[in-house]
Amino acid sequence: MEWTAVTQHRAHLGEGPFWDVPTQALYWVDIAGKQALRLTGANVQIWQMPEHVSAFIPCESGDALVTLSSGVYRLDLDSPGLQPRLTLLCVADPNPANRGNEARCDAQGRLWLGTMQNNIGKDREDLPVVQRSGGLFRIDHDGRVTPLLRGLGIPNTLLWSEDGTALHFADSMDETLYRHFINADGSLDAAQVWFGPHERGGPDGSAMDAEGFIWNARWDGSCLLRLTPDGAVDRVIELPVSRPTSCVFGGDELKTLYITSAASPLDHPLDGALLAIRVDVAGKVCHRFAG
C-alpha cells in the first residue's frame, strides 16, 4: 500500500477523523493543540478552540459539534478560525478533572462520548493516567444526556454492528477491545472481551469497512490491524508514523483510508501527520449529529 501525507500540518495529538459524504470534507482535531480542522479539496480550515477538543462532527442543522473539556458545544462554521462562535449544548461528564476523548454518532445521529482523566499538561506534555474516572455517555439531538458506562480508563473506538444491536468499544488502559450488546432500553450489557492485548501497540480509534472488518489504529505500534468480525487479525498495515491514533474511510467510493497520528519521543518525520492510503474495500459512512 502507498501512503501520502495529505497536508503539511503536524498535530501534537491528531484524532477523531470524520468523513462527511454530502460535502466531501474531512473533519479531525488536534486534541493537545486545541484545534478543530476541516479539509475540503486542498483547503484546510482551522478553528482554534479555548480548550482541548477531542471530536469535530458536522450536524444536520448546518453547524458542527466540538467536544471540549468543559462540555459539548455547537460551532458556527462561518465564524473566524481565531474567534470561533461556540454555544453550549450540554455537559455530559460533570467531573471537571476529566476531558472528552473518543466520540462518534450512531445511525440515529446520537452522539456517544467517552471521557477520561485529563492527561495533557499546560505545556502539552503527557501526564500519567492514574484514575479510572472516565465514562461513556449518549447525547440525543436535544442535548439530553444518558450515562452508559462508568469507571473507564482511556475510552477509544466506537463502532456499531450493522443491525445496531452491538457496540465495539476499547479501553486502551486495558489494551483490549470489548463488545457490548445493546439492550432494548438502550442500556449496555456487560463487556465481553473481543480482541485482547497484541504485541503491536495498544488499541486506539477504529473504522469499520463494508464487510464488517474493523481497522484499528495501534498506538506505539506503527500500524493498523484489520480485524475479522470474529476478532482475529486479518492483516497488518504498516505505517510511517509511531503513533497512529484513528482512521476513517472517505474519498471516492469510501475507499481512501485517512489516518490521524500523534507526536512521539521517536520524532519520526511524519509523526502527527494526516495520512491517506487507497484500499481495496469500501468503508461505512459516518453519521452526522441529528440536531
Secondary structure, DSSP 8 states (H G I E B T S, - for coil): --EEE-SS---SBEEEEEEETTTTEEEEEETTTTEEEEEETTEEEEEE-SS-EEEEEEBTTSSEEEEETTEEEEE-TTS-TTS--EEEEE-S---TTEEEEEEEE-TT--EEEEEEE--B-TTS-B-------EEEEEE-TT--EEEEEEEESSEEEEEE-TTSSEEEEEETTTTEEEEEEB-TTS-B---EEEE---SS-EEEEEEEBTTS-EEEEEETTTEEEEE-TTS-EEEEEE-SSSEEEEEEEESGGG-EEEEEEE--TT--TTTT--EEEE-SS-B-----B--
